[in-house]
Amino acid sequence: MIKVITYVIKKKIEQPSLILQGDCDDIVSISDVMEFYKIQSNTQLEIICGADHRFKNVGDIDKIIFYTKKFLNMQFHGENR
C-alpha cells in the first residue's frame, strides 16, 4: 500500500475529488493523506473521527453518506444541502 500512496502523492488530480479519511486508519496514515491533499487544488478532505480504514464503526456509513451527498450537491448544484 505504501508504494501506491507514494506514487499517487506525486500525481496531481485535476477533477473535483473527495477524500474521506478515518483518523484511526491503520492502513493509510493521516500524514500521507495530508501530503497528498496539499498538492491537490480541487480536492475536499473530510476526516471522520474514530473511523478506521474499513469504516466499520457504528455511524461511519452515515458520515460517509452525509459527506458524499454534500460533495455531490456542490459539484452538480453549487450548493450545500
C-alpha positions in Angstrom: 0.0 0.0 0.0 2.8 2.4 0.8 4.2 2.1 -2.8 0.8 3.1 -4.2 0.4 6.1 -1.9 3.9 7.3 -2.7 3.1 7.1 -6.4 -0.2 8.9 -6.1 1.1 11.7 -3.9 3.4 12.7 -6.8 0.4 13.0 -9.2 -1.9 15.9 -9.3 -5.6 15.2 -9.9 -7.5 17.9 -11.8 -11.0 16.6 -11.3 -13.0 17.6 -8.2 -12.3 14.9 -5.6 -13.4 14.0 -2.2 -11.2 12.2 0.3 -12.8 10.5 3.3 -10.3 9.6 5.9 -10.6 8.0 9.2 -8.4 9.4 12.0 -7.9 5.8 13.3 -6.9 4.3 9.9 -4.2 1.7 10.3 -3.5 1.3 6.6 -3.2 4.9 5.3 -1.8 7.5 7.7 -3.2 10.9 8.2 0.2 12.4 7.3 0.2 10.5 3.9 -3.3 11.8 3.2 -2.4 15.4 4.2 0.7 15.3 1.9 -1.5 14.2 -1.0 -4.2 16.7 -0.1 -1.8 19.6 0.0 -0.8 19.2 -3.7 -4.4 18.9 -4.9 -6.2 22.1 -6.0 -9.7 20.8 -6.4 -10.0 18.3 -3.5 -12.1 18.3 -0.4 -10.9 16.4 2.7 -13.2 15.1 5.4 -11.6 13.4 8.5 -14.0 11.1 10.2 -13.3 10.9 13.9 -12.9 7.4 15.3 -13.1 5.7 11.8 -10.6 3.1 10.7 -9.7 2.1 7.2 -12.8 0.0 6.8 -15.3 2.5 8.3 -16.8 -0.3 10.3 -17.8 1.6 13.4 -21.5 2.4 14.1 -22.3 5.7 12.4 -19.3 5.7 10.0 -21.5 4.9 7.0 -23.9 7.7 7.9 -21.0 10.1 7.9 -19.7 8.8 4.5 -23.2 9.3 3.0 -23.5 12.8 4.5 -20.1 14.0 3.2 -20.6 12.3 -0.2 -24.1 13.9 -0.7 -22.7 17.3 0.4 -19.8 17.0 -2.1 -22.0 15.8 -5.0 -24.6 18.6 -4.3 -21.8 21.1 -4.5 -20.5 19.6 -7.8 -23.8 19.4 -9.5 -25.9 22.1 -7.9 -23.3 24.5 -6.4 -25.0 24.3 -3.0 -24.6 22.7 0.4 -27.7 20.7 1.3 
